């Protein structure tokens, strides 16, 4: 999904507004495994994923990577608290595949929010959608079995099992790789 299609799917921007908004986004081709933000850095960009996949993760006390979130095509990707609060990120932001991203700085986004009330509406709608997905993930981890969490993940990211290392998926789901392998071996019920 292109960024212009995404924006107009949320809010009916005029062509002039859309052109001005898109002029603030910088298109980037990013290589697989590139780190966009490191833990402790301030995240200065919001990215829209036009092609590819990314993730956010942190290192636990033992130095193991724990995936917090995946970002697929047609979604925004950032370290949310770091970007909006301009505080050090708790997470790494990594590109998992060769990707095409559109980047906007916080100052440019704030200027667009000020200039276009429709942009504030778009931000609210995008934030609400993301918050709902985060709550759904938390509910899945707290209340669902390992099988149900895996099936939920596939409903959110249907082709993820072919695109992302199993270790990343297992940590995202809060399970061991052995449990994930057992679930995959028995097949998905969705």
MDTraj code that builds the backbone (N, CA, C; nanometers):
import mdtraj as md
import numpy as np

residues = "UNK UNK UNK UNK UNK UNK UNK UNK UNK UNK UNK UNK UNK UNK UNK UNK UNK UNK UNK UNK UNK UNK UNK UNK UNK UNK UNK UNK UNK UNK UNK UNK UNK UNK UNK UNK UNK UNK UNK UNK UNK UNK UNK UNK UNK UNK UNK UNK UNK UNK UNK UNK UNK UNK UNK UNK UNK UNK UNK UNK UNK UNK UNK UNK UNK UNK UNK UNK UNK UNK UNK UNK UNK UNK UNK UNK UNK UNK UNK UNK UNK UNK UNK UNK UNK UNK UNK UNK UNK UNK UNK UNK UNK UNK UNK UNK UNK UNK UNK UNK UNK UNK UNK UNK UNK UNK UNK UNK UNK UNK UNK UNK UNK UNK UNK UNK UNK UNK UNK UNK UNK UNK UNK UNK UNK UNK UNK UNK UNK UNK UNK UNK UNK UNK UNK UNK UNK UNK UNK UNK UNK UNK UNK UNK UNK UNK UNK UNK UNK UNK UNK UNK UNK UNK UNK UNK UNK UNK UNK UNK UNK UNK UNK UNK UNK UNK UNK UNK UNK UNK UNK UNK UNK UNK UNK UNK UNK UNK UNK UNK UNK UNK UNK UNK UNK UNK UNK UNK UNK UNK".split()
xyz = np.array([
    [0.0845, -0.1182, 0.0000],
    [0.0000, 0.0000, 0.0000],
    [0.0890, 0.1244, 0.0000],
    [0.0569, 0.2169, -0.0873],
    [0.1346, 0.3405, -0.0925],
    [0.0936, 0.4318, 0.0216],
    [0.1816, 0.5227, 0.0554],
    [0.1510, 0.6156, 0.1636],
    [0.0332, 0.7054, 0.1285],
    [0.0214, 0.7462, 0.0023],
    [-0.0918, 0.8317, -0.0351],
    [-0.2227, 0.7542, -0.0233],
    [-0.2246, 0.6274, -0.0646],
    [-0.3459, 0.5449, -0.0495],
    [-0.3823, 0.5293, 0.0983],
    [-0.2793, 0.5086, 0.1817],
    [-0.3035, 0.4933, 0.3249],
    [-0.3654, 0.6208, 0.3830],
    [-0.3068, 0.7349, 0.3529],
    [-0.3554, 0.8609, 0.4087],
    [-0.4992, 0.8891, 0.3685],
    [-0.5311, 0.8732, 0.2397],
    [-0.6680, 0.9030, 0.1951],
    [-0.7668, 0.7958, 0.2387],
    [-0.7182, 0.6773, 0.2769],
    [-0.8105, 0.5761, 0.3316],
    [-0.8597, 0.6169, 0.4702],
    [-0.7834, 0.6997, 0.5394],
    [-0.8221, 0.7462, 0.6725],
    [-0.8985, 0.8775, 0.6690],
    [-0.8527, 0.9693, 0.5829],
    [-0.9089, 1.1047, 0.5791],
    [-0.9142, 1.1507, 0.4334],
    [-1.0233, 1.2165, 0.3918],
    [-1.0334, 1.2622, 0.2519],
    [-0.9551, 1.3908, 0.2254],
    [-0.8238, 1.3780, 0.2135],
    [-0.7400, 1.4933, 0.1810],
    [-0.7655, 1.5368, 0.0373],
    [-0.7574, 1.6668, 0.0131],
    [-0.7623, 1.7145, -0.1254],
    [-0.6289, 1.6799, -0.1912],
    [-0.6247, 1.6878, -0.3215],
    [-0.5009, 1.6573, -0.3935],
    [-0.3895, 1.7555, -0.3553],
    [-0.4249, 1.8817, -0.3369],
    [-0.3261, 1.9831, -0.2976],
    [-0.2722, 1.9544, -0.1580],
    [-0.3618, 1.9239, -0.0645],
    [-0.3178, 1.8894, 0.0705],
    [-0.2272, 1.7676, 0.0682],
    [-0.2685, 1.6660, -0.0048],
    [-0.1922, 1.5418, -0.0109],
    [-0.0524, 1.5659, -0.0679],
    [-0.0424, 1.6449, -0.1721],
    [0.0891, 1.6757, -0.2305],
    [0.1791, 1.7462, -0.1300],
    [0.1236, 1.8419, -0.0566],
    [0.2015, 1.9141, 0.0437],
    [0.2453, 1.8199, 0.1556],
    [0.1548, 1.7357, 0.2024],
    [0.1868, 1.6404, 0.3098],
    [0.2973, 1.5453, 0.2642],
    [0.2808, 1.4885, 0.1456],
    [0.3788, 1.3908, 0.0958],
    [0.5157, 1.4528, 0.0728],
    [0.5202, 1.5828, 0.0465],
    [0.6489, 1.6504, 0.0268],
    [0.7325, 1.6503, 0.1548],
    [0.6683, 1.6287, 0.2709],
    [0.7401, 1.6255, 0.3985],
    [0.7963, 1.4874, 0.4321],
    [0.7551, 1.3863, 0.3571],
    [0.8052, 1.2505, 0.3777],
    [0.9210, 1.2249, 0.2814],
    [1.0272, 1.1649, 0.3314],
    [1.1441, 1.1327, 0.2492],
    [1.1474, 0.9825, 0.2243],
    [1.1502, 0.9450, 0.0964],
    [1.1536, 0.8038, 0.0595],
    [1.2945, 0.7491, 0.0795],
    [1.3024, 0.6297, 0.1426],
    [1.4316, 0.5660, 0.1684],
    [1.4245, 0.4182, 0.1328],
    [1.5275, 0.3689, 0.0671],
    [1.5445, 0.2251, 0.0496],
    [1.6399, 0.1805, 0.1593],
    [1.5958, 0.0851, 0.2406],
    [1.6716, 0.0438, 0.3575],
    [1.7041, -0.1045, 0.3454],
    [1.8283, -0.1390, 0.3725],
    [1.8739, -0.2772, 0.3590],
    [1.8320, -0.3631, 0.4769],
    [1.8157, -0.4899, 0.4492],
    [1.7835, -0.5906, 0.5502],
    [1.8816, -0.5820, 0.6670],
    [1.8288, -0.5966, 0.7877],
    [1.9038, -0.5972, 0.9133],
    [1.9575, -0.4607, 0.9560],
    [1.9191, -0.3538, 0.8879],
    [1.9645, -0.2213, 0.9284],
    [1.8908, -0.1775, 1.0548],
    [1.9662, -0.1246, 1.1497],
    [1.9100, -0.0706, 1.2734],
    [1.8803, 0.0778, 1.2492],
    [1.7557, 0.1173, 1.2692],
    [1.7152, 0.2568, 1.2511],
    [1.7299, 0.3366, 1.3799],
    [1.7053, 0.2708, 1.4927],
    [1.7154, 0.3345, 1.6238],
    [1.7737, 0.2322, 1.7199],
    [1.8646, 0.2774, 1.8042],
    [1.9213, 0.1904, 1.9074],
    [1.8619, 0.2272, 2.0428],
    [1.8576, 0.1292, 2.1303],
    [1.8109, 0.1539, 2.2658],
    [1.8948, 0.2670, 2.3255],
    [1.8290, 0.3639, 2.3883],
    [1.8983, 0.4776, 2.4478],
    [1.9069, 0.5989, 2.3578],
    [1.8866, 0.5809, 2.2272],
    [1.8849, 0.6941, 2.1349],
    [1.7450, 0.7542, 2.1307],
    [1.7372, 0.8792, 2.0927],
    [1.6063, 0.9406, 2.0704],
    [1.5638, 0.9095, 1.9273],
    [1.4431, 0.8575, 1.9141],
    [1.3886, 0.8257, 1.7819],
    [1.3358, 0.9548, 1.7203],
    [1.4003, 0.9996, 1.6135],
    [1.3646, 1.1276, 1.5524],
    [1.2783, 1.1149, 1.4283],
    [1.2315, 0.9920, 1.3978],
    [1.1543, 0.9746, 1.2749],
    [1.0383, 0.8786, 1.2953],
    [0.9336, 0.9060, 1.2202],
    [0.8205, 0.8160, 1.2050],
    [0.8326, 0.7620, 1.0634],
    [0.8251, 0.6300, 1.0492],
    [0.8419, 0.5664, 0.9187],
    [0.7106, 0.5033, 0.8750],
    [0.6811, 0.5133, 0.7460],
    [0.5700, 0.4401, 0.6872],
    [0.6308, 0.3292, 0.6029],
    [0.5846, 0.2059, 0.6234],
    [0.6391, 0.0904, 0.5511],
    [0.5594, 0.0707, 0.4221],
    [0.6219, 0.1029, 0.3094],
    [0.5570, 0.0804, 0.1800],
    [0.5873, -0.0606, 0.1292],
    [0.7059, -0.1085, 0.1600],
    [0.7473, -0.2431, 0.1194],
    [0.8441, -0.2949, 0.2247],
    [0.8263, -0.4206, 0.2659],
    [0.9192, -0.4799, 0.3603],
    [0.8570, -0.5042, 0.4962],
    [0.9438, -0.5234, 0.5944],
    [0.8993, -0.5560, 0.7308],
    [1.0046, -0.5075, 0.8280],
    [0.9577, -0.4621, 0.9444],
    [1.0477, -0.4198, 1.0503],
    [0.9999, -0.4737, 1.1836],
    [1.0797, -0.4515, 1.2849],
    [1.0399, -0.4916, 1.4199],
    [1.1009, -0.3965, 1.5212],
    [1.0416, -0.3940, 1.6400],
    [1.1034, -0.3287, 1.7546],
    [1.1343, -0.4394, 1.8538],
    [1.2468, -0.4237, 1.9238],
    [1.2857, -0.5244, 2.0223],
    [1.3699, -0.4601, 2.1307],
    [1.3855, -0.5337, 2.2410],
    [1.4731, -0.4902, 2.3487],
    [1.5597, -0.6082, 2.3891],
    [1.6618, -0.5794, 2.4670],
    [1.7487, -0.6838, 2.5194],
    [1.7108, -0.7076, 2.6650],
    [1.6845, -0.8359, 2.6993],
    [1.6533, -0.8653, 2.8393],
    [1.7816, -0.8670, 2.9219],
    [1.7696, -0.8985, 3.0508],
    [1.8852, -0.8948, 3.1407],
    [1.9983, -0.9858, 3.0938],
    [1.9619, -1.0952, 3.0278],
    [2.0625, -1.1892, 2.9775],
    [2.1171, -1.1534, 2.8409],
    [2.0738, -1.0408, 2.7850],
    [2.1209, -0.9986, 2.6540],
    [2.0448, -1.0605, 2.5378],
    [1.9360, -1.1326, 2.5663],
    [1.8554, -1.1948, 2.4613],
    [1.7595, -1.0918, 2.4018],
    [1.7448, -1.0948, 2.2688],
    [1.6518, -1.0046, 2.2006],
    [1.5083, -1.0518, 2.2208],
    [1.4227, -0.9597, 2.2633],
    [1.2802, -0.9879, 2.2810],
    [1.2034, -0.8948, 2.1874],
    [1.1350, -0.9536, 2.0907],
    [1.0592, -0.8743, 1.9939],
    [0.9332, -0.8193, 2.0585],
    [0.9174, -0.6881, 2.0477],
    [0.8002, -0.6213, 2.1026],
    [0.6899, -0.6131, 1.9981],
    [0.7279, -0.5823, 1.8718],
    [0.6258, -0.5574, 1.7696],
    [0.6849, -0.5785, 1.6316],
    [0.5987, -0.6172, 1.5381],
    [0.6341, -0.6241, 1.3968],
    [0.5601, -0.5131, 1.3234],
    [0.6224, -0.4596, 1.2194],
    [0.5632, -0.3539, 1.1380],
    [0.5648, -0.4000, 0.9933],
    [0.4466, -0.4179, 0.9351],
    [0.4369, -0.4644, 0.7981],
    [0.3967, -0.3534, 0.7031],
    [0.3711, -0.3927, 0.5806],
    [0.3334, -0.3001, 0.4740],
    [0.2060, -0.2248, 0.5126],
    [0.2083, -0.0947, 0.4865],
    [0.0908, -0.0123, 0.5123],
    [0.0756, 0.0310, 0.6568],
    [0.1848, 0.0202, 0.7349],
    [0.1803, 0.0585, 0.8761],
    [0.2904, 0.1588, 0.9063],
    [0.2677, 0.2374, 1.0124],
    [0.3716, 0.3261, 1.0617],
    [0.4623, 0.2484, 1.1551],
    [0.5901, 0.2850, 1.1574],
    [0.6899, 0.2187, 1.2400],
    [0.7712, 0.3257, 1.3117],
    [0.7803, 0.3129, 1.4432],
    [0.8622, 0.4037, 1.5226],
    [0.8761, 0.3470, 1.6627],
    [0.9584, 0.4075, 1.7433],
    [0.9598, 0.3825, 1.8863],
    [0.8686, 0.4901, 1.9441],
    [0.7429, 0.4538, 1.9669],
    [0.6359, 0.5505, 1.9904],
    [0.6671, 0.6493, 2.1023],
    [0.7027, 0.5981, 2.2208],
    [0.7258, 0.6889, 2.3328],
    [0.8450, 0.7792, 2.3066],
    [0.9495, 0.7240, 2.2466],
    [1.0688, 0.8032, 2.2170],
    [1.0382, 0.9125, 2.1147],
    [0.9663, 0.8774, 2.0088],
    [0.9361, 0.9734, 1.9028],
    [0.8481, 1.0879, 1.9539],
    [0.7382, 1.0539, 2.0189],
    [0.6434, 1.1575, 2.0587],
    [0.6885, 1.2354, 2.1813],
    [0.7627, 1.1723, 2.2718],
    [0.8104, 1.2409, 2.3918],
    [0.9530, 1.2932, 2.3755],
    [1.0196, 1.2552, 2.2654],
    [1.1596, 1.2904, 2.2410],
    [1.2456, 1.2505, 2.3606],
    [1.2256, 1.1268, 2.4037],
    [1.3003, 1.0682, 2.5152],
    [1.3785, 0.9475, 2.4630],
    [1.4800, 0.9020, 2.5377],
    [1.5581, 0.7872, 2.4918],
    [1.4684, 0.6639, 2.4700],
    [1.4928, 0.5947, 2.3606],
    [1.4133, 0.4771, 2.3258],
    [1.4462, 0.3591, 2.4158],
    [1.3438, 0.2861, 2.4531],
    [1.3622, 0.1611, 2.5268],
    [1.3889, 0.0450, 2.4315],
    [1.3692, 0.0712, 2.3020],
    [1.3737, -0.0342, 2.2014],
    [1.4716, -0.0039, 2.0887],
    [1.5117, -0.1103, 2.0226],
    [1.5795, -0.1028, 1.8943],
    [1.4709, -0.1084, 1.7872],
    [1.4948, -0.0424, 1.6761],
    [1.4069, -0.0489, 1.5604],
    [1.4912, -0.1043, 1.4467],
    [1.4510, -0.2191, 1.3921],
    [1.5308, -0.2903, 1.2923],
    [1.4466, -0.3237, 1.1701],
    [1.5078, -0.3138, 1.0533],
    [1.4444, -0.3541, 0.9291],
    [1.4808, -0.5006, 0.9046],
    [1.3810, -0.5858, 0.8836],
    [1.4029, -0.7300, 0.8699],
    [1.4195, -0.7757, 0.7259],
    [1.3790, -0.6929, 0.6323],
    [1.3895, -0.7225, 0.4893],
    [1.4341, -0.5955, 0.4180],
    [1.4865, -0.6097, 0.2983],
    [1.5083, -0.4906, 0.2174],
    [1.3727, -0.4207, 0.2078],
    [1.3694, -0.2935, 0.2397],
    [1.2418, -0.2242, 0.2560],
    [1.2426, -0.0875, 0.1900],
    [1.1234, -0.0386, 0.1611],
    [1.1031, 0.0982, 0.1159],
    [1.0206, 0.1668, 0.2237],
    [1.0794, 0.2706, 0.2815],
    [1.0177, 0.3439, 0.3914],
    [1.0024, 0.4904, 0.3537],
    [0.9019, 0.5535, 0.4115],
    [0.8864, 0.6977, 0.4010],
    [0.9048, 0.7534, 0.5414],
    [0.9964, 0.8466, 0.5569],
    [1.0353, 0.9002, 0.6870],
    [0.9902, 1.0450, 0.6997],
    [0.9399, 1.0773, 0.8207],
    [0.9065, 1.2162, 0.8517],
    [0.9583, 1.2468, 0.9920],
    [1.0108, 1.3671, 1.0094],
    [1.0613, 1.4084, 1.1414],
    [0.9446, 1.4524, 1.2293],
    [0.9681, 1.4559, 1.3569],
    [0.8658, 1.5017, 1.4505],
    [0.8296, 1.6477, 1.4243],
    [0.9293, 1.7302, 1.3978],
    [0.8993, 1.8724, 1.3738],
    [0.8149, 1.8900, 1.2477],
    [0.8433, 1.8137, 1.1432],
    [0.7606, 1.8217, 1.0217],
    [0.6198, 1.7691, 1.0468],
    [0.6089, 1.6604, 1.1213],
    [0.4766, 1.6066, 1.1526],
    [0.3972, 1.7064, 1.2362],
    [0.4608, 1.7650, 1.3362],
    [0.3926, 1.8655, 1.4188],
    [0.3468, 1.9848, 1.3345],
    [0.4302, 2.0265, 1.2399],
    [0.3929, 2.1381, 1.1520],
    [0.2707, 2.1021, 1.0674],
    [0.2649, 1.9770, 1.0201],
    [0.1491, 1.9331, 0.9415],
    [0.0234, 1.9225, 1.0281],
    [0.0398, 1.8772, 1.1523],
    [-0.0740, 1.8732, 1.2443],
    [-0.1295, 2.0141, 1.2654],
    [-0.0404, 2.1107, 1.2779],
    [-0.0809, 2.2496, 1.2988],
    [-0.1473, 2.3079, 1.1738],
    [-0.0908, 2.2761, 1.0590],
    [-0.1385, 2.3337, 0.9328],
    [-0.2712, 2.2735, 0.8873],
    [-0.2880, 2.1426, 0.9088],
    [-0.4057, 2.0725, 0.8577],
    [-0.4795, 2.0001, 0.9704],
    [-0.5955, 2.0503, 1.0094],
    [-0.6745, 1.9781, 1.1101],
    [-0.7030, 1.8335, 1.0686],
    [-0.7118, 1.8085, 0.9372],
    [-0.7336, 1.6712, 0.8901],
    [-0.6156, 1.5803, 0.9268],
    [-0.4963, 1.6373, 0.9360],
    [-0.3802, 1.5577, 0.9761],
    [-0.3927, 1.5148, 1.1217],
    [-0.4450, 1.6042, 1.2052],
    [-0.4666, 1.5651, 1.3446],
    [-0.5672, 1.4509, 1.3522],
    [-0.6706, 1.4578, 1.2690],
    [-0.7689, 1.3490, 1.2661],
    [-0.7015, 1.2201, 1.2193],
    [-0.6195, 1.2284, 1.1171],
    [-0.5483, 1.1114, 1.0681],
    [-0.4591, 1.0540, 1.1778],
    [-0.3896, 1.1395, 1.2508],
    [-0.3047, 1.0946, 1.3606],
    [-0.3847, 1.0262, 1.4691],
    [-0.5008, 1.0807, 1.5006],
    [-0.5870, 1.0199, 1.6021],
    [-0.6361, 0.8835, 1.5572],
    [-0.6792, 0.8729, 1.4317],
    [-0.7291, 0.7450, 1.3809],
    [-0.6183, 0.6400, 1.3755],
    [-0.4995, 0.6801, 1.3297],
    [-0.3863, 0.5871, 1.3237],
    [-0.3445, 0.5447, 1.4641],
    [-0.3432, 0.6390, 1.5581],
    [-0.3065, 0.6078, 1.6969],
    [-0.4075, 0.5140, 1.7609],
    [-0.5350, 0.5375, 1.7367],
    [-0.6400, 0.4517, 1.7920],
    [-0.6268, 0.3100, 1.7381],
    [-0.5999, 0.2978, 1.6091],
    [-0.5839, 0.1649, 1.5483],
    [-0.4640, 0.0934, 1.6100],
    [-0.3532, 0.1634, 1.6277],
    [-0.2335, 0.1028, 1.6861],
    [-0.2567, 0.0661, 1.8323],
    [-0.3194, 0.1543, 1.9078],
    [-0.3481, 0.1247, 2.0480],
    [-0.4362, 0.0004, 2.0599],
    [-0.5353, -0.0110, 1.9741],
    [-0.6220, -0.1288, 1.9755],
    [-0.5423, -0.2553, 1.9482],
    [-0.4498, -0.2495, 1.8526],
    [-0.3675, -0.3670, 1.8212],
    [-0.2755, -0.4024, 1.9376],
    [-0.2208, -0.3029, 2.0056],
    [-0.1340, -0.3292, 2.1209],
    [-0.2140, -0.3944, 2.2336],
    [-0.3328, -0.3426, 2.2607],
    [-0.4179, -0.4004, 2.3653],
    [-0.4555, -0.5442, 2.3281],
    [-0.4881, -0.5673, 2.2013],
    [-0.5206, -0.7035, 2.1572],
    [-0.4033, -0.7978, 2.1787],
    [-0.2811, -0.7509, 2.1515],
    [-0.1630, -0.8353, 2.1737],
    [-0.1451, -0.8631, 2.3226],
    [-0.1585, -0.7612, 2.4057],
    [-0.1457, -0.7817, 2.5504],
    [-0.2499, -0.8808, 2.6015],
    [-0.3724, -0.8664, 2.5535],
    [-0.4777, -0.9600, 2.5932],
    [-0.4447, -1.1016, 2.5487],
    [-0.3905, -1.1154, 2.4285],
    [-0.3540, -1.2476, 2.3784],
    [-0.2478, -1.3108, 2.4675],
    [-0.1456, -1.2345, 2.5036],
    [-0.0380, -1.2889, 2.5869],
    [-0.0888, -1.3240, 2.7263],
    [-0.1788, -1.2435, 2.7801],
    [-0.2281, -1.2671, 2.9155],
    [-0.3322, -1.3785, 2.9239],
    [-0.4184, -1.3904, 2.8229],
    [-0.5347, -1.4762, 2.8381],
    [-0.5443, -1.5933, 2.7406],
    [-0.4555, -1.6014, 2.6434],
    [-0.4680, -1.7067, 2.5436],
    [-0.3602, -1.8129, 2.5594],
    [-0.3920, -1.9311, 2.5088],
    [-0.2933, -2.0384, 2.5055],
    [-0.1889, -2.0065, 2.3996],
    [-0.0804, -2.0801, 2.4010],
    [0.0246, -2.0610, 2.3007],
    [-0.0318, -2.0787, 2.1600],
    [-0.1153, -2.1789, 2.1383],
    [-0.1786, -2.2033, 2.0069],
    [-0.2638, -2.0839, 1.9659],
    [-0.3438, -2.0316, 2.0583],
    [-0.4303, -1.9176, 2.0271],
    [-0.3484, -1.7933, 1.9956],
    [-0.2373, -1.7730, 2.0670],
    [-0.1503, -1.6578, 2.0385],
    [-0.0901, -1.6695, 1.8987],
    [-0.0481, -1.7889, 1.8619],
    [0.0093, -1.8104, 1.7286],
    [-0.0957, -1.7818, 1.6208],
    [-0.2163, -1.8346, 1.6386],
    [-0.3223, -1.8107, 1.5412],
    [-0.3586, -1.6625, 1.5328],
    [-0.3585, -1.5945, 1.6489],
    [-0.3850, -1.4504, 1.6506],
    [-0.2777, -1.3769, 1.5698],
    [-0.1505, -1.4133, 1.5905],
    [-0.0418, -1.3489, 1.5180],
    [-0.0589, -1.3680, 1.3671],
    [-0.0975, -1.4891, 1.3261],
    [-0.1173, -1.5146, 1.1830],
    [-0.2330, -1.4320, 1.1269],
    [-0.3331, -1.4025, 1.2092],
    [-0.4424, -1.3170, 1.1604],
    [-0.3941, -1.1731, 1.1418],
    [-0.2977, -1.1311, 1.2238],
    [-0.2412, -0.9967, 1.2121],
    [-0.1363, -0.9881, 1.1009],
    [-0.0541, -1.0923, 1.0894],
    [0.0578, -1.0953, 0.9945],
    [0.0562, -1.2296, 0.9217],
    [-0.0306, -1.2474, 0.8217],
    [-0.0532, -1.3791, 0.7607],
    [0.0707, -1.4497, 0.7048],
    [0.1644, -1.3774, 0.6488],
    [0.2803, -1.4430, 0.5862],
    [0.4084, -1.4292, 0.6676],
    [0.3959, -1.3950, 0.7935],
    [0.5132, -1.3666, 0.8759],
    [0.6042, -1.4879, 0.8933],
    [0.5464, -1.6062, 0.9005],
    [0.6259, -1.7273, 0.9251],
    [0.7266, -1.7527, 0.8136],
    [0.7031, -1.6958, 0.6965],
    [0.7935, -1.7135, 0.5826],
    [0.8913, -1.5981, 0.5672],
    [0.8746, -1.4950, 0.6479],
    [0.9530, -1.3732, 0.6291],
    [1.0432, -1.3383, 0.7462],
    [1.0166, -1.3950, 0.8629],
    [1.0836, -1.3541, 0.9861],
    [1.1424, -1.4767, 1.0552],
    [1.2630, -1.4664, 1.1093],
    [1.3208, -1.5801, 1.1830],
    [1.2303, -1.6256, 1.2977],
    [1.2257, -1.7566, 1.3182],
    [1.1378, -1.8135, 1.4200],
    [1.1696, -1.7614, 1.5604],
    [1.2953, -1.7325, 1.5884],
    [1.3313, -1.6788, 1.7192],
    [1.2632, -1.5462, 1.7468],
    [1.2521, -1.4607, 1.6455],
    [1.1824, -1.3325, 1.6613],
    [1.0340, -1.3558, 1.6896],
    [0.9753, -1.4518, 1.6166],
    [0.8322, -1.4807, 1.6345],
    [0.8071, -1.5373, 1.7738],
    [0.8903, -1.6312, 1.8165],
    [0.8722, -1.6924, 1.9486],
    [0.8794, -1.5866, 2.0589],
    [0.9770, -1.4973, 2.0518],
    [0.9885, -1.3949, 2.1567],
    [0.8710, -1.2988, 2.1518],
    [0.8225, -1.2663, 2.0331],
    [0.7044, -1.1805, 2.0188],
    [0.5830, -1.2436, 2.0861],
    [0.5707, -1.3764, 2.0728],
    [0.4562, -1.4485, 2.1282],
    [0.4740, -1.4877, 2.2741],
    [0.5929, -1.4642, 2.3289],
    [0.6178, -1.4989, 2.4678],
    [0.6268, -1.6487, 2.4908],
    [0.6935, -1.7190, 2.3980],
    [0.7087, -1.8634, 2.4106],
    [0.8469, -1.9050, 2.3632],
    [0.8834, -2.0278, 2.3918],
    [1.0128, -2.0788, 2.3464],
    [1.0030, -2.1187, 2.1993],
    [1.1186, -2.1296, 2.1343],
    [1.1204, -2.1753, 1.9959],
    [1.0702, -2.3190, 1.9857],
    [1.0957, -2.3986, 2.0887],
    [1.0492, -2.5374, 2.0876],
    [0.8958, -2.5429, 2.0860],
    [0.8318, -2.4603, 2.1683],
    [0.6856, -2.4550, 2.1704],
    [0.6333, -2.4079, 2.0359],
    [0.6957, -2.3043, 1.9800],
    [0.6538, -2.2538, 1.8493],
    [0.6690, -2.3618, 1.7431],
    [0.7794, -2.4339, 1.7431],
    [0.8005, -2.5410, 1.6450],
    [0.6941, -2.6495, 1.6584],
    [0.6581, -2.6844, 1.7810],
    [0.5539, -2.7852, 1.8040],
    [0.4201, -2.7372, 1.7480],
    [0.3867, -2.6112, 1.7719],
    [0.2601, -2.5570, 1.7204],
    [0.2593, -2.5570, 1.5688],
    [0.3686, -2.5144, 1.5094],
    [0.3779, -2.5105, 1.3629],
    [0.3711, -2.6499, 1.3031],
    [0.4340, -2.7460, 1.3691],
    [0.4329, -2.8846, 1.3206],
    [0.2905, -2.9406, 1.3170],
    [0.2104, -2.9028, 1.4164],
    [0.0734, -2.9520, 1.4243],
    [-0.0225, -2.8738, 1.3341],
    [0.0256, -2.7662, 1.2722],
    [-0.0556, -2.6876, 1.1788],
    [-0.1446, -2.5874, 1.2482],
    [-0.1726, -2.4789, 1.1787],
    [-0.2572, -2.3725, 1.2312],
    [-0.4029, -2.4108, 1.2138],
    [-0.4848, -2.3660, 1.3056],
    [-0.6293, -2.3944, 1.2997],
    [-0.7076, -2.2794, 1.2393],
    [-0.6393, -2.1756, 1.1921],
    [-0.7146, -2.0621, 1.1349],
    [-0.7392, -2.0840, 0.9895],
])
top = md.Topology()
chain = top.add_chain()
for i, resn in enumerate(residues, 1):
    res = top.add_residue(resn, chain, resSeq=i)
    for name in ("N", "CA", "C"):
        top.add_atom(name, md.element.get_by_symbol(name[0]), res)
traj = md.Trajectory(xyz[None], top)
